[in-house]
Amino acid sequence: MTRTAAREIAIQLSFAASAAGRDPEALLEDFFSEEHFKSLAEENELFQEYPDEKQMEYIRRLLSLSVLHRDEIDANIEQYAKGWKLDRISRTALAILRCAICEILYMEDIPNAAAINEAVELDKSYDEPDTVSFVNGVLGGFMRGELSESEQ
């Protein structure tokens, strides 16, 4: 499984955790049960390959950190989504933004440019071009406003 596929799964889990208000560990346990994952593979090629240990750790870490730091991440999104409240942003775009900002702030092993590029590319699979531009703009504004040139 590629890092991109693992990131997409983490974003889907972030979406689910937010929508259902579920504990990340319980969500992970249910989602990655052998029976459930096999049923997903029948419907979506993203789930054809079960994550290896390294990718599972990445998914677990991204989901846990994004839930743990949700308030700070959401405050950053609201600050850079000029004129937009969180409830006006598509839930998919919000999950993507949360995961990308989480990677930038809390996952030093992920290059910032990779987090942004992957977020924008994944959003293209889910949202309209205007929303993709919005996600790109929020992340670009966040990078310019919050992080110095040396960190980018």
Kinemage of the C-alpha trace (Angstrom):
@kinemage 1
@onewidth
@group {chain A} dominant
@subgroup {mainchain}
@vectorlist {calphas} color= white
{ca met a 1} P 0.000 0.000 0.000
{ca thr a 2} L 1.296 3.440 -0.884
{ca arg a 3} L 1.505 6.368 1.518
{ca thr a 4} L -1.107 8.117 -0.636
{ca ala a 5} L -3.550 5.235 -0.137
{ca ala a 6} L -2.829 5.185 3.599
{ca arg a 7} L -3.417 8.955 3.736
{ca glu a 8} L -6.743 8.569 1.937
{ca ile a 9} L -7.830 5.893 4.401
{ca ala a 10} L -6.794 8.139 7.307
{ca ile a 11} L -8.844 10.980 5.828
{ca gln a 12} L -11.873 8.708 5.484
{ca leu a 13} L -11.441 7.638 9.100
{ca ser a 14} L -11.077 11.263 10.205
{ca phe a 15} L -14.330 12.017 8.388
{ca ala a 16} L -16.016 9.076 10.135
{ca ala a 17} L -14.631 9.982 13.564
{ca ser a 18} L -15.891 13.542 13.185
{ca ala a 19} L -19.320 12.526 11.885
{ca ala a 20} L -19.920 9.831 14.494
{ca gly a 21} L -17.964 11.324 17.388
{ca arg a 22} L -16.232 7.976 17.871
{ca asp a 23} L -13.038 7.234 19.751
{ca pro a 24} L -10.202 6.822 17.219
{ca glu a 25} L -8.950 3.540 18.679
{ca ala a 26} L -12.400 1.930 18.624
{ca leu a 27} L -12.942 3.181 15.099
{ca leu a 28} L -9.599 1.749 13.960
{ca glu a 29} L -10.314 -1.604 15.594
{ca asp a 30} L -13.695 -1.920 13.895
{ca phe a 31} L -12.536 -0.575 10.544
{ca phe a 32} L -9.514 -2.844 10.246
{ca ser a 33} L -11.228 -6.010 11.385
{ca glu a 34} L -10.531 -8.637 8.739
{ca glu a 35} L -14.196 -9.109 7.851
{ca his a 36} L -14.967 -5.399 7.531
{ca phe a 37} L -11.868 -4.597 5.483
{ca lys a 38} L -12.594 -7.496 3.105
{ca ser a 39} L -16.124 -6.203 2.574
{ca leu a 40} L -14.727 -2.777 1.675
{ca ala a 41} L -12.313 -4.313 -0.832
{ca glu a 42} L -15.266 -5.699 -2.781
{ca glu a 43} L -16.579 -2.158 -3.316
{ca asn a 44} L -13.477 0.034 -3.587
{ca glu a 45} L -10.008 -0.686 -4.945
{ca leu a 46} L -8.496 1.568 -2.253
{ca phe a 47} L -9.062 -1.325 0.140
{ca gln a 48} L -7.614 -4.091 -2.042
{ca glu a 49} L -4.395 -4.151 -0.038
{ca tyr a 50} L -4.372 -4.293 3.755
{ca pro a 51} L -1.942 -1.733 5.232
{ca asp a 52} L 1.403 -3.086 6.383
{ca glu a 53} L 2.721 -2.298 9.860
{ca lys a 54} L 4.373 0.973 8.765
{ca gln a 55} L 1.238 2.234 7.014
{ca met a 56} L -0.991 1.194 9.937
{ca glu a 57} L 1.224 3.196 12.284
{ca tyr a 58} L 0.963 6.211 9.966
{ca ile a 59} L -2.860 5.907 9.755
{ca arg a 60} L -3.173 5.450 13.524
{ca arg a 61} L -0.860 8.380 14.247
{ca leu a 62} L -2.542 10.763 11.784
{ca leu a 63} L -6.034 9.915 13.001
{ca ser a 64} L -5.099 10.142 16.689
{ca leu a 65} L -3.217 13.429 16.331
{ca ser a 66} L -5.948 15.016 14.217
{ca val a 67} L -8.565 14.125 16.847
{ca leu a 68} L -6.345 15.112 19.798
{ca his a 69} L -5.532 18.529 18.292
{ca arg a 70} L -8.870 19.129 16.559
{ca asp a 71} L -9.603 22.442 18.319
{ca glu a 72} L -6.246 23.974 17.365
{ca ile a 73} L -6.441 22.597 13.824
{ca asp a 74} L -10.009 23.893 13.398
{ca ala a 75} L -8.988 27.337 14.702
{ca asn a 76} L -6.294 27.452 12.011
{ca ile a 77} L -8.768 26.409 9.328
{ca glu a 78} L -11.252 29.092 10.387
{ca gln a 79} L -8.496 31.720 10.455
{ca tyr a 80} L -7.351 30.974 6.899
{ca ala a 81} L -10.744 30.130 5.402
{ca lys a 82} L -11.512 33.824 5.209
{ca gly a 83} L -15.210 34.410 5.752
{ca trp a 84} L -16.047 30.704 6.108
{ca lys a 85} L -17.257 28.943 9.237
{ca leu a 86} L -16.442 25.251 9.634
{ca asp a 87} L -20.068 24.221 9.148
{ca arg a 88} L -20.066 25.803 5.655
{ca ile a 89} L -17.051 23.786 4.480
{ca ser a 90} L -17.808 20.422 2.873
{ca arg a 91} L -17.194 17.628 5.349
{ca thr a 92} L -14.796 15.948 2.947
{ca ala a 93} L -12.765 19.126 2.434
{ca leu a 94} L -12.747 19.659 6.192
{ca ala a 95} L -11.385 16.149 6.831
{ca ile a 96} L -8.704 16.726 4.188
{ca leu a 97} L -7.757 20.115 5.650
{ca arg a 98} L -7.604 18.688 9.173
{ca cys a 99} L -5.295 15.880 8.132
{ca ala a 100} L -3.011 18.130 6.061
{ca ile a 101} L -2.638 20.717 8.826
{ca cys a 102} L -2.098 17.915 11.325
{ca glu a 103} L 0.732 16.535 9.186
{ca ile a 104} L 2.298 19.989 8.887
{ca leu a 105} L 2.084 20.802 12.592
{ca tyr a 106} L 2.644 17.467 14.300
{ca met a 107} L 4.312 15.004 11.918
{ca glu a 108} L 7.835 16.216 11.291
{ca asp a 109} L 8.668 13.222 9.100
{ca ile a 110} L 6.131 14.405 6.484
{ca pro a 111} L 7.420 17.232 4.264
{ca asn a 112} L 5.038 20.204 4.322
{ca ala a 113} L 4.932 20.401 0.529
{ca ala a 114} L 3.987 16.715 0.341
{ca ala a 115} L 1.172 17.188 2.869
{ca ile a 116} L -0.261 20.082 0.840
{ca asn a 117} L 0.166 18.450 -2.563
{ca glu a 118} L -1.382 15.172 -1.406
{ca ala a 119} L -4.314 17.011 0.215
{ca val a 120} L -5.074 18.939 -2.951
{ca glu a 121} L -4.716 15.861 -5.168
{ca leu a 122} L -6.975 13.761 -2.909
{ca asp a 123} L -9.577 16.507 -2.782
{ca lys a 124} L -9.767 16.406 -6.584
{ca ser a 125} L -11.235 12.898 -6.226
{ca tyr a 126} L -14.007 14.063 -3.919
{ca asp a 127} L -14.904 17.699 -4.527
{ca glu a 128} L -15.655 20.202 -7.267
{ca pro a 129} L -12.801 22.334 -8.689
{ca asp a 130} L -13.911 25.376 -6.656
{ca thr a 131} L -13.596 23.396 -3.444
{ca val a 132} L -10.187 22.061 -4.483
{ca ser a 133} L -9.053 25.663 -5.063
{ca phe a 134} L -10.458 26.604 -1.656
{ca val a 135} L -8.505 23.780 0.053
{ca asn a 136} L -5.339 24.839 -1.768
{ca gly a 137} L -5.899 28.463 -0.760
{ca val a 138} L -6.490 27.653 2.906
{ca leu a 139} L -3.359 25.508 3.065
{ca gly a 140} L -1.292 28.097 1.184
{ca gly a 141} L -2.493 30.852 3.499
{ca phe a 142} L -1.761 28.701 6.518
{ca met a 143} L 1.788 28.059 5.327
{ca arg a 144} L 2.436 31.742 4.605
{ca gly a 145} L 0.818 32.919 7.823
{ca glu a 146} L 1.954 30.360 10.356
{ca leu a 147} L 5.281 28.950 9.243
{ca ser a 148} L 8.476 30.721 8.366
{ca glu a 149} L 10.176 30.280 4.995
{ca ser a 150} L 12.766 27.971 6.542
{ca glu a 151} L 10.087 25.511 7.690
{ca gln a 152} L 8.404 25.352 4.283
